[in-house]
Amino acid sequence: MKNLLWYLVAGTKGGETRGRMIDLLNKNPSNANKIAEILKLDYKTVRHHLEVLEKNGIITAVNKGNYGAVYFISELMKTELNTFNEIWARFGKK
């Protein structure tokens, strides 16, 4: 999981955006529209990164496939929050 988090957050072009989204969802589960509003990002950009994070088991959705689906940190990710926080402290929050 550590290698996957490094790749998703620090090793790719969209890593900072994904890191911000993980950080946000850890504090406050939200829908895509609210995430876009809070992070001041385009809705389509947010949807793309949500798909990447969900595909890799970092987040999960309730009411998926419907407008207003709410995204949460996955149970697996909850066990790896210390790893994420270490990576985010080194790479993100600049």
C-alpha contacts under 8 A as a table, 3 or more apart, distances in Angstrom:
res1	aa1	res2	aa2	distance
1	M	4	L	5.02
1	M	5	L	6.13
1	M	80	E	7.56
2	K	5	L	5.16
2	K	6	W	6.18
2	K	80	E	7.93
2	K	83	T	6.44
2	K	84	F	7.80
3	N	6	W	5.06
3	N	7	Y	6.19
4	L	7	Y	5.08
4	L	8	L	6.10
5	L	8	L	5.07
5	L	9	V	5.81
5	L	10	A	7.69
5	L	84	F	6.66
5	L	87	I	7.83
6	W	9	V	5.41
6	W	10	A	5.14
6	W	11	G	6.07
6	W	87	I	6.79
7	Y	10	A	5.64
7	Y	11	G	4.32
7	Y	12	T	6.32
7	Y	15	G	7.77
8	L	11	G	6.12
8	L	12	T	6.21
8	L	14	G	7.82
8	L	15	G	5.45
8	L	18	R	7.13
9	V	12	T	6.77
9	V	14	G	7.50
9	V	15	G	3.84
9	V	16	E	5.93
9	V	17	T	8.00
9	V	18	R	6.14
9	V	19	G	5.41
9	V	87	I	7.72
9	V	88	W	7.60
9	V	91	F	7.88
10	A	15	G	5.37
10	A	16	E	7.07
10	A	87	I	7.56
10	A	91	F	6.25
11	G	15	G	6.58
12	T	15	G	5.18
13	K	16	E	7.59
14	G	17	T	5.45
14	G	18	R	6.32
14	G	49	H	7.81
15	G	18	R	5.05
15	G	19	G	5.98
16	E	19	G	4.98
16	E	20	R	6.16
16	E	91	F	7.94
16	E	92	G	6.22
17	T	20	R	5.13
17	T	21	M	6.23
17	T	49	H	7.71
18	R	21	M	4.97
18	R	22	I	6.14
18	R	49	H	6.21
18	R	50	L	8.00
18	R	53	L	7.49
19	G	22	I	5.13
19	G	23	D	6.09
19	G	88	W	6.84
19	G	92	G	7.02
20	R	23	D	5.09
20	R	24	L	6.09
20	R	39	L	7.79
20	R	92	G	7.88
21	M	24	L	5.03
21	M	25	L	6.03
21	M	35	I	7.40
21	M	39	L	7.99
22	I	25	L	5.17
22	I	26	N	5.99
22	I	59	I	7.99
22	I	73	I	7.21
23	D	26	N	5.26
23	D	27	K	6.62
24	L	27	K	5.32
24	L	28	N	5.96
24	L	29	P	7.52
24	L	35	I	7.94
25	L	28	N	4.89
25	L	29	P	4.69
25	L	30	S	6.58
25	L	71	Y	7.09
25	L	72	F	5.85
25	L	73	I	6.16
26	N	29	P	6.81
26	N	72	F	7.16
26	N	73	I	5.87
29	P	70	V	6.49
29	P	71	Y	5.54
29	P	72	F	4.97
29	P	73	I	7.62
30	S	34	K	6.12
30	S	35	I	6.29
30	S	70	V	5.15
30	S	71	Y	5.50
30	S	72	F	7.26
31	N	34	K	5.45
31	N	35	I	6.25
31	N	68	G	5.45
31	N	69	A	5.52
31	N	70	V	4.40
31	N	71	Y	5.88
32	A	35	I	5.07
32	A	36	A	6.15
32	A	43	Y	6.90
32	A	46	V	6.39
32	A	47	R	6.47
32	A	50	L	7.93
32	A	68	G	7.12
32	A	69	A	7.44
32	A	70	V	7.50
32	A	71	Y	7.77
33	N	36	A	5.17
33	N	37	E	6.25
33	N	43	Y	6.32
33	N	68	G	7.60
34	K	37	E	4.98
34	K	38	I	6.07
35	I	38	I	5.21
35	I	39	L	5.96
35	I	40	K	7.99
35	I	41	L	7.93
35	I	46	V	7.18
36	A	39	L	5.38
36	A	40	K	5.48
36	A	41	L	4.72
36	A	42	D	5.98
36	A	43	Y	5.42
36	A	46	V	6.05
37	E	40	K	5.05
37	E	41	L	6.68
38	I	41	L	7.95
41	L	45	T	6.75
41	L	46	V	6.75
42	D	45	T	5.23
42	D	46	V	6.43
43	Y	46	V	5.10
43	Y	47	R	6.23
44	K	47	R	5.02
44	K	48	H	6.21
45	T	48	H	5.17
45	T	49	H	6.40
46	V	49	H	5.25
46	V	50	L	6.06
47	R	50	L	5.06
47	R	51	E	6.21
48	H	51	E	5.24
48	H	52	V	6.45
49	H	52	V	4.99
49	H	53	L	6.13
50	L	53	L	5.11
50	L	54	E	5.96
50	L	59	I	7.75
51	E	54	E	5.09
51	E	55	K	5.91
52	V	55	K	5.18
52	V	56	N	6.32
53	L	56	N	5.25
53	L	57	G	6.37
53	L	58	I	5.17
53	L	59	I	5.82
54	E	57	G	5.11
54	E	58	I	5.71
54	E	59	I	4.90
54	E	60	T	5.84
54	E	61	A	7.99
55	K	58	I	7.72
56	N	59	I	7.95
57	G	60	T	7.16
57	G	74	S	6.65
57	G	76	L	7.32
57	G	77	M	7.49
58	I	73	I	6.21
58	I	74	S	5.53
58	I	76	L	7.15
58	I	77	M	5.39
59	I	71	Y	6.57
59	I	72	F	5.50
59	I	73	I	4.40
59	I	74	S	4.53
59	I	77	M	7.31
60	T	71	Y	5.69
60	T	72	F	5.39
60	T	73	I	6.23
60	T	74	S	5.31
61	A	64	K	5.44
61	A	69	A	6.25
61	A	70	V	5.49
61	A	71	Y	4.41
61	A	72	F	6.16
62	V	69	A	5.68
62	V	70	V	5.31
62	V	71	Y	6.51
63	N	66	N	6.04
63	N	68	G	7.61
63	N	69	A	4.84
63	N	70	V	6.80
64	K	69	A	5.11
64	K	70	V	7.57
65	G	69	A	6.93
66	N	69	A	5.71
73	I	77	M	6.10
73	I	78	K	6.53
74	S	77	M	5.08
74	S	78	K	6.26
75	E	78	K	5.08
75	E	79	T	6.77
76	L	79	T	5.42
76	L	80	E	6.77
77	M	80	E	4.92
77	M	81	L	6.15
78	K	81	L	5.37
79	T	82	N	7.76
80	E	83	T	5.28
80	E	84	F	6.38
81	L	84	F	4.93
81	L	85	N	5.98
82	N	85	N	5.02
82	N	86	E	6.21
83	T	86	E	5.20
83	T	87	I	6.37
84	F	87	I	5.15
84	F	88	W	5.92
85	N	88	W	4.95
85	N	89	A	5.88
86	E	89	A	5.21
86	E	90	R	6.50
87	I	90	R	5.26
87	I	91	F	5.98
87	I	92	G	7.69
88	W	91	F	5.06
88	W	92	G	4.74
88	W	93	K	6.98
89	A	92	G	5.93
89	A	93	K	6.84
91	F	94	K	7.68
